[in-house]
Amino acid sequence: MRPNPWITATVLITAAASLSCGSEPPGPADQFVDTWIEAAGGLGAWSDVKDLRYTVTTVWFDTTGTETRRRPRFVWAKKNPHRARIERDEAEGHYVQAHDGLGTVWATLDGNALADTFKAVREVLYVSGDVIYWIGLPYKLRDPGVNLRFVPADSTGYAGVAVTFGEGIGEHSGDRWFYYFAEDSPFPIEVHYIEEGRSNVSRTRWTDFGQAGPITFVGTRTFYDERGVTRKQLIISDVEINPGIPDSLFSPPGG
């Protein structure tokens, strides 16, 4: 397979291919990520984001690849400190999950506060991390504690970058991500994910890159099974950058 033309031949020849934890010296992994960041507007683009809102719609498919359900989640987020609010409708009612960035984590169901023992409360920090990570790539790959390793071309047919996290980084620091790049684009075409404590691989194809304000984001993440059949999609839409979200939106009712 020919090397990705976005990466220089010299860097590819001198690269190490180890996948153990900890970042290697600047090499092909850094080149992949930095080229992706530059194509997405540069690190300064993410720095210019103070707050944002968007919709992420989950679409489920049966074993034949036929759509069976779709559900939107409405996201509001603010930086410095990181705060997030996510609203969604389920059969049991309307959920709001949020945290204020100052230690208060809360959730409601149809306006009624839920106890800390409820799953909707316990998963707030993990879910809020997800919604920032989904919209904050590739810029978040340059956060402290994010480790990058070069992945030679494998069964996917693509070379790429393995991402691990330092101890205590995020809610699941043992998660592992693998970003694969085609030859003709600076953006990843396929992404694999192994959740902390698990061995099964979640496989996605990335398409429909969009732009909102200074940033570029992934419009559609398509999850597929070992047969190549689509099983789920995450579709990001209605992105607004710096709409001026009030701090009160992240505080619990009556807080």
C-alpha positions as CSV (number, residue, x, y, z in Angstrom):
1,M,0.0,0.0,0.0
2,R,1.3,3.5,-0.8
3,P,1.9,5.8,2.2
4,N,-0.6,8.6,2.8
5,P,0.6,11.6,0.8
6,W,-0.3,13.8,3.7
7,I,2.6,12.3,5.7
8,T,6.2,12.7,4.6
9,A,8.1,9.6,3.4
10,T,11.0,10.4,5.8
11,V,8.7,10.5,8.8
12,L,7.1,7.1,7.8
13,I,10.5,5.4,7.3
14,T,11.9,6.5,10.7
15,A,8.6,5.9,12.7
16,A,8.3,3.4,15.5
17,A,5.2,1.2,15.5
18,S,4.9,0.3,19.2
19,L,1.3,0.4,20.7
20,S,2.3,0.4,24.4
21,C,1.1,3.3,26.6
22,G,3.0,6.6,26.5
23,S,3.7,8.9,23.6
24,E,6.6,8.3,21.2
25,P,8.8,11.1,20.0
26,P,7.3,13.2,17.2
27,G,6.7,10.9,14.2
28,P,4.0,9.7,11.9
29,A,1.3,9.6,14.6
30,D,1.9,13.3,15.3
31,Q,1.9,14.0,11.6
32,F,-1.4,12.4,11.1
33,V,-3.0,14.3,14.0
34,D,-1.4,17.7,13.3
35,T,-2.4,17.4,9.6
36,W,-5.9,16.6,10.6
37,I,-6.0,19.6,13.1
38,E,-4.6,22.0,10.4
39,A,-7.3,20.8,7.9
40,A,-9.9,21.4,10.6
41,G,-8.8,25.0,11.1
42,G,-5.9,24.6,13.5
43,L,-5.7,24.5,17.3
44,G,-6.7,28.2,17.4
45,A,-10.1,27.3,16.0
46,W,-10.9,25.3,19.1
47,S,-9.4,28.0,21.4
48,D,-11.9,30.4,19.8
49,V,-14.9,28.3,21.0
50,K,-16.3,29.5,24.3
51,D,-19.6,27.7,24.3
52,L,-21.7,25.7,21.8
53,R,-24.9,23.8,21.2
54,Y,-25.8,21.0,18.8
55,T,-28.0,18.0,18.2
56,V,-26.8,14.5,18.1
57,T,-29.2,11.9,16.7
58,T,-28.7,8.2,17.4
59,V,-30.2,5.9,14.7
60,W,-30.5,2.2,15.4
61,F,-30.6,-0.6,12.8
62,D,-31.6,-4.3,13.0
63,T,-29.4,-7.2,11.9
64,T,-30.4,-6.6,8.3
65,G,-29.3,-2.9,8.4
66,T,-32.9,-1.6,8.4
67,E,-33.6,1.4,10.6
68,T,-35.7,0.7,13.6
69,R,-35.5,3.8,15.8
70,R,-34.0,7.3,16.0
71,R,-33.6,9.6,19.0
72,P,-32.1,13.1,19.2
73,R,-30.2,14.5,22.1
74,F,-29.8,18.2,22.5
75,V,-26.5,19.4,23.8
76,W,-25.3,22.6,25.4
77,A,-21.7,23.0,26.5
78,K,-19.4,25.7,27.9
79,K,-15.6,25.8,28.4
80,N,-13.4,27.1,31.3
81,P,-14.6,25.3,33.3
82,H,-16.1,22.5,31.2
83,R,-19.9,22.3,31.7
84,A,-22.5,20.4,29.8
85,R,-26.3,19.9,29.6
86,I,-27.9,17.1,27.6
87,E,-31.7,16.6,27.1
88,R,-33.4,13.6,25.6
89,D,-36.8,11.9,25.4
90,E,-37.2,8.2,26.4
91,A,-40.4,6.1,26.9
92,E,-40.4,7.0,30.6
93,G,-40.2,10.7,29.9
94,H,-37.9,13.7,29.4
95,Y,-34.4,13.6,30.8
96,V,-32.1,16.4,31.6
97,Q,-28.5,15.6,32.6
98,A,-26.0,18.3,33.5
99,H,-23.1,19.5,35.6
100,D,-22.0,23.0,36.4
101,G,-18.2,22.5,36.3
102,L,-17.9,23.2,40.0
103,G,-18.7,19.8,41.3
104,T,-22.5,19.7,41.1
105,V,-23.8,16.8,39.0
106,W,-27.6,16.4,38.5
107,A,-30.4,14.9,36.4
108,T,-34.1,15.3,36.2
109,L,-36.9,13.2,34.7
110,D,-39.9,15.2,33.7
111,G,-38.7,18.0,35.9
112,N,-38.3,15.9,39.0
113,A,-34.8,15.7,40.6
114,L,-33.3,12.2,40.5
115,A,-31.3,10.7,43.4
116,D,-27.6,10.2,43.0
117,T,-28.2,6.4,42.8
118,F,-30.0,6.7,39.5
119,K,-28.1,5.8,36.3
120,A,-29.0,9.1,34.7
121,V,-27.1,10.9,37.5
122,R,-24.2,8.4,37.7
123,E,-23.5,8.7,34.0
124,V,-23.5,12.5,33.7
125,L,-19.8,13.0,33.7
126,Y,-19.2,10.2,31.2
127,V,-21.9,11.4,28.8
128,S,-20.8,15.0,29.1
129,G,-17.3,13.9,28.2
130,D,-18.6,12.1,25.2
131,V,-20.5,15.1,23.8
132,I,-17.5,17.3,24.1
133,Y,-15.2,14.7,22.6
134,W,-17.5,14.1,19.6
135,I,-17.6,17.8,18.7
136,G,-14.0,18.6,19.9
137,L,-12.1,16.3,17.7
138,P,-9.4,16.5,16.5
139,Y,-8.4,19.4,18.7
140,K,-8.9,17.3,22.0
141,L,-6.2,14.9,20.8
142,R,-3.6,17.6,21.8
143,D,-4.9,17.7,25.4
144,P,-2.4,16.8,28.2
145,G,-2.4,13.1,29.0
146,V,-3.4,12.0,25.5
147,N,-0.9,9.5,24.1
148,L,-0.4,8.9,20.4
149,R,1.1,5.9,18.7
150,F,1.5,5.1,15.0
151,V,-0.4,2.1,13.6
152,P,1.0,0.5,10.4
153,A,-1.5,-0.5,7.8
154,D,-3.5,-3.5,9.1
155,S,-6.6,-5.5,8.1
156,T,-8.4,-2.2,7.5
157,G,-6.0,-1.4,4.7
158,Y,-5.1,1.9,6.3
159,A,-2.4,3.2,8.6
160,G,-3.3,5.5,11.5
161,V,-3.0,6.5,15.1
162,A,-3.7,4.6,18.3
163,V,-4.8,6.8,21.2
164,T,-4.6,6.0,24.9
165,F,-4.9,8.1,28.0
166,G,-2.8,8.8,31.0
167,E,-4.0,7.6,34.4
168,G,-7.0,9.6,35.6
169,I,-7.6,11.3,32.3
170,G,-11.4,11.3,31.7
171,E,-13.9,8.9,33.2
172,H,-12.5,5.9,31.4
173,S,-8.8,6.4,31.1
174,G,-8.4,2.8,29.9
175,D,-10.4,3.4,26.7
176,R,-8.5,2.9,23.4
177,W,-9.1,4.5,20.1
178,F,-7.7,3.8,16.6
179,Y,-8.0,6.4,13.9
180,Y,-7.3,5.2,10.3
181,F,-6.6,7.5,7.4
182,A,-7.2,7.1,3.6
183,E,-4.5,8.2,1.2
184,D,-6.4,11.1,-0.3
185,S,-7.7,12.9,2.8
186,P,-6.4,14.5,6.1
187,F,-9.5,13.3,7.9
188,P,-9.9,9.8,9.3
189,I,-12.1,7.4,7.3
190,E,-12.5,4.7,9.9
191,V,-12.3,4.7,13.7
192,H,-12.2,1.7,16.1
193,Y,-12.8,1.8,19.8
194,I,-12.2,-0.6,22.7
195,E,-13.9,0.4,25.9
196,E,-12.1,0.1,29.2
197,G,-12.4,-3.4,30.7
198,R,-13.7,-4.9,27.4
199,S,-12.1,-6.7,24.5
200,N,-14.8,-6.3,21.7
201,V,-14.0,-3.7,19.1
202,S,-16.6,-1.0,18.1
203,R,-16.0,-0.2,14.4
204,T,-17.2,3.1,12.8
205,R,-16.8,4.8,9.4
206,W,-16.7,8.6,9.5
207,T,-18.3,10.8,6.8
208,D,-20.1,14.1,6.2
209,F,-17.5,16.4,7.8
210,G,-19.1,19.8,8.4
211,Q,-18.1,23.2,9.5
212,A,-19.5,25.6,12.1
213,G,-17.9,28.8,12.9
214,P,-14.1,28.2,13.1
215,I,-14.3,24.4,13.6
216,T,-14.7,21.3,11.5
217,F,-16.6,18.4,12.9
218,V,-17.6,14.8,12.0
219,G,-21.2,14.8,10.7
220,T,-21.9,11.1,10.7
221,R,-20.4,8.2,12.6
222,T,-21.6,4.8,11.2
223,F,-21.2,1.8,13.4
224,Y,-21.0,-1.6,11.6
225,D,-20.7,-5.2,12.6
226,E,-18.2,-7.9,11.6
227,R,-20.3,-8.5,8.5
228,G,-20.1,-4.9,7.5
229,V,-23.8,-4.3,8.2
230,T,-24.8,-0.9,9.7
231,R,-26.0,-1.2,13.3
232,K,-26.0,2.4,14.5
233,Q,-25.3,6.0,13.5
234,L,-24.5,9.2,15.4
235,I,-25.5,12.2,13.3
236,I,-24.4,15.7,14.4
237,S,-26.5,18.6,13.2
238,D,-27.6,22.2,14.1
239,V,-24.2,23.2,15.4
240,E,-23.9,26.7,16.8
241,I,-20.6,28.1,18.0
242,N,-20.5,30.8,20.7
243,P,-24.3,31.4,21.0
244,G,-23.8,32.9,24.4
245,I,-25.2,30.2,26.8
246,P,-26.0,31.5,30.3
247,D,-24.3,29.8,33.2
248,S,-27.7,29.2,34.8
249,L,-28.5,26.5,32.2
250,F,-26.0,24.2,34.0
251,S,-27.3,24.7,37.5
252,P,-30.0,22.3,39.0
253,P,-33.5,23.6,39.2
254,G,-33.7,25.8,42.3
255,G,-30.0,25.9,42.5
